[in-house]
Each structure stands twice: as C-alpha cells, then as structure tokens.
Amino acid sequence: MTATEQQLETAEPTNIVIFGATGDLTRRKLMPALLRMLCCGLVHADSRIIGVVHDSNEAEWLQLLKDGFDEFSPQLNVDEASWLKFSSHLKMVSGDLGDEATYQRVADSLETLGGKKNAMFYCAIPPEWYGKVAQGLHRVGMVNEDNGYRRLVIEKPFGSNLETASRLDKELQSVINEKQIYRIDHYLGKESVQNLLVYRFANSIMEPLWNRNYIDHIQISASETIGIEYRAKYYENSGALRDMIQSHLMQIMTLVAMEPPVEFTADAVRDEKMKVLRAVRLFEPEQVENQTVSAQYASGTVGDETAPAYVSEENVSPDSATETFAAVKFYIDNWRWQGVPFILWTGKRMKARVSEVMIRFRKPPFNLFDSHASLPAANALVFRLQPDGGVVIRMNAKKPGLTTDNEEMVMRAPYANDIEHVADAYEILMHDVLIGDSTLFSRGDEVEECWSILEPVLKAWKDRFSIERYRAGTWDIAAMDELTEDCVGGWHKPTIYE
Ligand SMILES: NC(=O)c1ccc[n+]([C@@H]2O[C@H](COP(=O)([O-])OP(=O)(O)OC[C@H]3O[C@@H](n4cnc5c(N)ncnc54)[C@H](OP(=O)(O)O)[C@@H]3O)[C@@H](O)[C@H]2O)c1
C-alpha cells in the first residue's frame, strides 16, 4: 500500500470553506492544490468547497477561478471536462466579513457529509480579519465539534511583533481551542524541509556529528532573484526580517537544532522545537549591531534583466529604509549547541534563487600531508531545499597524480527529481489539516517566542532613516563578510549547479 492510499483511508468528507475566495492566494495556490487533491483522492470525493466572496455573483466567481487556472497553473491543463468535474464541488456564499449575517449564511451552507458536518475554515484574507472570523464562527456555533471537526487555518503573518501576535492569539483562543488552529507556514510543507527530519532521525551517521564538538557553524538561507513584485504595501511594513526570518527560517532552525522527539506526533515535535527557541540567547540592545545585517537592493542586473532599485518599485516610498536583505546570528545556549553560531539570512534580488541549510564542520586539526601548507578545507554538508532539493557533501580528496595534494570534492545527491509529481506544499498541508495532523504547523507559543527573540532587532531597526545598499543581482554585501568572519569558510554563497 502506498503512503497516499494509507492517507486516503483517513481523510473524511469535509466542507472546505475558503474566506477570501476571490483573492490571489485562493486563485494562485489553494484552488490548484484542491483540484489536484480531488484528482488523486487526497480530498474525499464527497467534499464541498465553499467560497465566501465579498461581493460577486456566482457566474463571475466561477469564471474568475477558471481564469485563475489558466493564469497561474497552465501546467495543470484544466480542460472543460476537468473544470466541470472540479466546479461540481464548488458553492458560493456572499457577504462581508464584518457582517454578522455572513457567518450564519456560512453555517447554513455546511452540508452533512458522511454523517458529519466536518469543516475546515481557511482564512485567505487580510490578517486583521482572523480574530473576527473566529469570533463570527463561534457566535453561530461553528467552532463547536459535537457534529464533526471544525478547524481554522490561518496564513502568516501571525502578528507583526510580540504584542500584536499575543493579541491575535488571545483573540483566537478566547473562542476556539488551540488544537483547532492551524497556522500555516508553506515552507514547512515542502518535501525538502520535511526531509530534514528524516535525514536527521532516520540516519545513524548524523547524530554523533550533530553537535558543537564537530560543527563550526550553520547557515540557513533563502535567497531570491525576484523583487517585491506586487507586494509593496505588505513588504513596506514587513521587510525581510519579518517576512522570512521570523517565520520560515527560524522554523527551519528549530528542526535542525532540536533534540529527537519521543514520538513523531504534533505536540512531541513542537515541544522539542519550543525548547530550542527557549534556549536562543537573547540580544542585548547593543549586540544587535554586531549580530545582524540589513540592506536594501539598489538597481542592477538580475540574469539578463535590468532591475530597478527597491525605492523605485511601484508603491514604495522613495526614502524607504525597509530591508530587502536581513541576516541574524543566533546562539543556542544548551549542551548540544553552546558556542555554535546559527546564521540565518535572506534577500531579494540576489544573484541566485536558492534555499539551503549548510552545516560547516570544524577544520581538520593539522595537515598531515604537508605541514607547510594551509589546512585542508573544512567539510560541509548542505541540504538544498530549493530549487533542486538534495544533499551536497564537500570533502577533501587526493588530487590525482604523484603528490598527496588534496582538493575539494563535491558529492551531490539530488532528491526526488525523478518523481513525476512531488506534492505541492499546499497539498501536503491542506491534507494534514483534513486528517488533523498539526505537526507541520506552528503552535501559538512558538510564534510568540520567535517574536520575543527578535524584539530587540525590530526595535533597533524601527526608526532608522538610512540603510546599506547592494547591487541587484549580486552578493555584494560587505557586512556579511564581517558577520561571518569568525566562521570557518566565511559567508557561504550558494553554488549554482548547471
Ligand atoms: N498570495 C500569496 O501567495 C500569499 C502567500 C502567503 C500568505 N498569504 C496571506 O494570505 C492572505 C490572503 O492573501 P492574498 O494575497 O490572497 O490577498 P488578496 O488577494 O488581497 O485577497 C484577499 C481576499 O479577502 C477578501 N476580503 C478582504 N476584505 C474582505 C471583507 N471585508 N469581506 C469579505 N471579503 C474580504 C478579498 O475580497 P475582495 O477582493 O472582494 O475585497 C479577497 O478575496 C493574507 O493574509 C496574506 O498575507 C498570501
């Protein structure tokens, strides 16, 4: 029996309610994922997809979704027959989120499927509405689980600092149980990110090396070649630190640094991740300068294309000091990681689009082969998360010839490139919601802890007037060399494999 067949047995028919059913996320990600999930049985065939739309008639809404497949998912080749099949699951409810009557209409639209009124409520709406939607659903009895499960999915951002994140959690938890809340971080749904846990805990060669005795430092990165695209309004208030480090990269850090959980269940995994966050050394305000880097892209050339400066992008203030590059050096004060820097960095309009976890080992203690030569390069183990997921090991080998000179040998093991269809992160995560598995979702305390750790950085960066610039399409950020100068090998810029 395949994994998919096993999962099929447990996913029950469900009312999949999407708030914000005309929005970008719905059209770009959710509907394509649901179409594929219905096709391969990850969503039960008796399920309903109920779109809550602001102000539209059903024919217009259906056309918008249909056009969305052509615009965002042409590879799915949604022809008339598959559209008709998919659209037979769709149903629309109209109403404003601020109108009490909308929630009653949603409640009335839920169907009894397989004897229950299961419902997943997906908030594909601006974050300021999450709490109000939970309360609206609560008022009409829709978070009560007497007649089927009721699960609420929310998208990042979960607040914009500790105060707003705590307020959101209080608002949600006053009406709905934490176990019913699924805070989605699509990064954690990626095959290659989940694979980090398997690499670590299904291989016995890792554990003996996985500590301060052998590891010099770890870099966790996500570089992009794109700019902010259509997201100026969001990005101006967010910046790279909030957008990527507080959420995706700190989550990955917890997976890399955590102790083995006692079992592979949501709370056991998340308890271990939480222990890592609690051990992260807090910054004193004066340390922020030495342990962080921020910068913003100037104009340049990315690939073959000329890219404008961030401040010349549409809807960006010409004197904006928002960071499009951010790096933070963390220390985790526990037995395993004492003294090992974890450097998390991310940037837009960089030279290449690569996400990876790079484990840099200590240098060999001396050069046996030539006492006058410098030490051989330190080994590195790289988990490439995207675009070409896999593992890279860098180790030294003898240069062919009569001497014992050595050179670095790069061993690459691509992962899953030969699989026809590796499920998209949204398919994996929505399926997890349907089967009630919250292992890959952030718990409220984790989110608040991440914000709490970053508070001093957010405060220090809040009122600045100027920021370093880097040329778009380059890795030209001198401050990164300073941040990594005490790390073996310095700043690791990802290798681009042809
Ligand atoms: N787009 C992505 O790829 C992406 C990725 C990660 C996270 N997210 C998060 O996902 C959420 C949705 O993002 P998005 O990009 O899809 O935003 P969007 O394109 O602006 O869509 C927002 C949706 O919410 C609806 N809406 C807003 N106010 C409403 C109200 N008062 N009553 C009823 N409906 C209302 C909008 O309907 P109208 O247009 O009719 O107002 C629209 O359907 C955001 O929290 C975002 O941060 C998005």
The ligand as an ORCA input file, in Angstrom:
! r2SCAN-3c Opt
* xyz 0 1
  N      -0.893     35.489     -2.090
  C       0.007     34.666     -1.592
  O       0.734     33.977     -2.330
  C       0.179     34.560     -0.089
  C       1.288     33.835      0.430
  C       1.429     33.691      1.815
  C       0.490     34.254      2.665
  N      -0.576     34.971      2.155
  C      -1.554     35.506      3.101
  O      -2.857     35.049      2.720
  C      -3.840     36.047      2.989
  C      -4.580     36.392      1.687
  O      -3.627     36.932      0.785
  P      -3.983     37.292     -0.719
  O      -2.699     37.582     -1.376
  O      -4.870     36.280     -1.319
  O      -4.802     38.673     -0.538
  P      -5.831     39.320     -1.545
  O      -5.507     38.974     -2.944
  O      -5.906     40.763     -1.160
  O      -7.217     38.615     -1.186
  C      -7.918     38.916     -0.015
  C      -9.298     38.309     -0.103
  O     -10.024     38.689      1.063
  C     -11.269     39.249      0.676
  N     -11.715     40.252      1.630
  C     -10.992     41.284      2.137
  N     -11.766     42.012      2.979
  C     -12.983     41.418      2.977
  C     -14.190     41.699      3.651
  N     -14.321     42.735      4.481
  N     -15.238     40.901      3.424
  C     -15.143     39.845      2.584
  N     -14.019     39.506      1.930
  C     -12.946     40.306      2.124
  C     -10.974     39.877     -0.665
  O     -12.174     40.089     -1.370
  P     -12.339     41.450     -2.237
  O     -11.200     41.456     -3.209
  O     -13.674     41.319     -2.843
  O     -12.226     42.560     -1.237
  C     -10.111     38.806     -1.301
  O     -10.898     37.750     -1.798
  C      -3.084     37.222      3.578
  O      -3.125     37.117      4.968
  C      -1.655     37.021      3.099
  O      -0.729     37.603      3.969
  C      -0.730     35.119      0.805
*
